[in-house]
Amino acid sequence: MNLLLDIGNSRLKWAYSDGLHLTHHGAVVRDDQLFLMLSELWQVLPKPQTIVAANVVGDEFAQQLNSFIYGLWSLSVEYAAVKQRSLGLVVAYSQPELFGVDRWLALIAARHLYKGAVCVIGCGTAVTIDVVDESGIHLGGVIAPGTGLMQQALLSRTEGVRRGVAVSSKTVPRILGRNTQSGVEYGALYAVAGLIIHTYEKVKIELNTPLTPIITGGDADRILGEIGGGYHHSPYLVLHGLQLLFGR
């Protein structure tokens, strides 16, 4: 059994792989308590044969994780690195090392799990939308703040909204907010939903070919409630990509 790690800006997700199936799924928030939580959660897991990871948060965290894992299991971590061409996918970026490894792995997995052209939507700290045609050519993508970042930006730059949120009370969910807090939350949610629908529909018209939309990420459940049917939810897309890339 091999341990696969998806290290994101907000959470660290994992699963074990036997080469075919993913099991022992888990996730923790990436905060000051992360390694304490991992110590408790991973001590009851079987020792993996190998560990592979997708890391979008930089070398400093990777070094901390390496030390923690070596202390726990005496194992090293192998990290995925973006390549221009791999497993039938050709990245659009002229400098592929600047393309997010999580986006890259999600596209690899989507190409394997779904036939034809795909539109992969990542709903995490940031929202990313990438399109790959039926021949495996990445056509490019868009990046926008996720719902949490949108709310943070609004609160940090608007004193009146910040004051309103501070005195808002929780209300029953509605279509329109009835206090500042719910107004901000709904506004961010609808902005992301609108971005996804607009981008997907425009690309589908331009390509003039069947295009499968796939959504992943921590906010996917909430977003799916706003964008309607027809979108495939694949919460472990990055982990599937790791499994394919390393053959584990």
Long-range contacts (C-beta under 8 A, 24 or more apart in sequence): 1-46, 1-48, 1-49, 2-48, 2-49, 2-50, 2-51, 2-52, 2-246, 2-248, 3-45, 3-48, 3-50, 3-51, 3-52, 4-51, 4-52, 4-53, 4-239, 4-242, 4-243, 4-248, 5-51, 5-52, 5-53, 5-54, 5-55, 5-65, 5-77, 5-242, 6-53, 6-54, 6-102, 6-238, 6-239, 6-242, 7-53, 7-54, 7-55, 7-56, 7-57, 7-61, 7-62, 7-65, 8-56, 8-57, 8-102, 8-124, 8-125, 8-218, 9-56, 9-57, 9-124, 9-125, 9-126, 10-124, 10-125, 10-148, 10-218, 11-124, 11-218, 12-38, 13-236, 13-238, 13-239, 14-239, 15-236, 15-239, 16-45, 16-46, 16-48, 17-239, 17-242, 17-243, 17-248, 19-243, 19-247, 19-248, 22-236, 22-239, 22-240, 22-243, 25-236, 30-57, 35-64, 35-68, 38-68, 39-68, 39-72, 42-72, 43-72, 47-73, 47-75, 48-73, 48-75, 50-75, 50-78, 50-246, 50-248, 51-75, 51-76, 51-77, 51-78, 52-77, 52-78, 52-79, 52-80, 52-242, 52-245, 52-246, 52-248, 53-77, 53-78, 53-79, 53-80, 53-242, 54-79, 54-80, 54-101, 54-102, 54-105, 54-238, 54-241, 54-242, 55-79, 55-80, 55-101, 56-100, 56-101, 56-102, 78-246, 80-104, 80-105, 80-241, 80-242, 80-245, 80-246, 86-245, 87-111, 87-112, 87-244, 87-245, 88-136, 89-132, 89-136, 89-138, 90-136, 90-137, 90-138, 91-138, 92-137, 92-138, 92-139, 92-140, 92-141, 100-128, 102-238, 103-128, 103-130, 103-141, 104-241, 105-237, 105-238, 105-240, 105-241, 105-242, 105-245, 106-130, 106-216, 106-237, 106-238, 106-241, 107-132, 107-138, 107-241, 108-241, 108-244, 108-245, 109-234, 109-237, 109-238, 109-240, 109-241, 109-244, 110-212, 110-214, 110-234, 110-237, 111-136, 112-240, 112-244, 113-214, 113-234, 113-237, 113-240, 114-212, 114-214, 114-232, 115-212, 116-209, 116-210, 116-211, 116-212, 117-207, 117-209, 117-210, 117-211, 117-212, 118-211, 118-212, 118-213, 118-214, 119-199, 119-200, 119-203, 119-204, 119-211, 119-212, 119-213, 119-214, 120-214, 120-216, 120-237, 121-196, 121-200, 121-213, 121-214, 121-215, 121-216, 121-217, 121-220, 121-223, 121-231, 122-215, 122-216, 122-217, 123-192, 123-215, 123-216, 123-217, 123-218, 123-219, 123-220, 123-222, 123-223, 124-217, 124-218, 124-219, 125-149, 127-192, 127-195, 127-196, 129-195, 129-196, 129-199, 129-200, 131-203, 131-207, 131-211, 133-207, 133-209, 134-209, 139-203, 142-195, 142-199, 144-192, 144-195, 146-192, 146-219, 147-185, 147-188, 147-189, 147-191, 147-192, 147-219, 147-222, 148-188, 148-219, 150-187, 150-188, 150-191, 150-192, 151-184, 151-185, 151-188, 154-184, 154-187, 154-188, 155-184, 189-222, 189-223, 189-226, 190-226, 192-219, 192-223, 193-223, 193-226, 193-227, 196-223, 196-227, 197-227
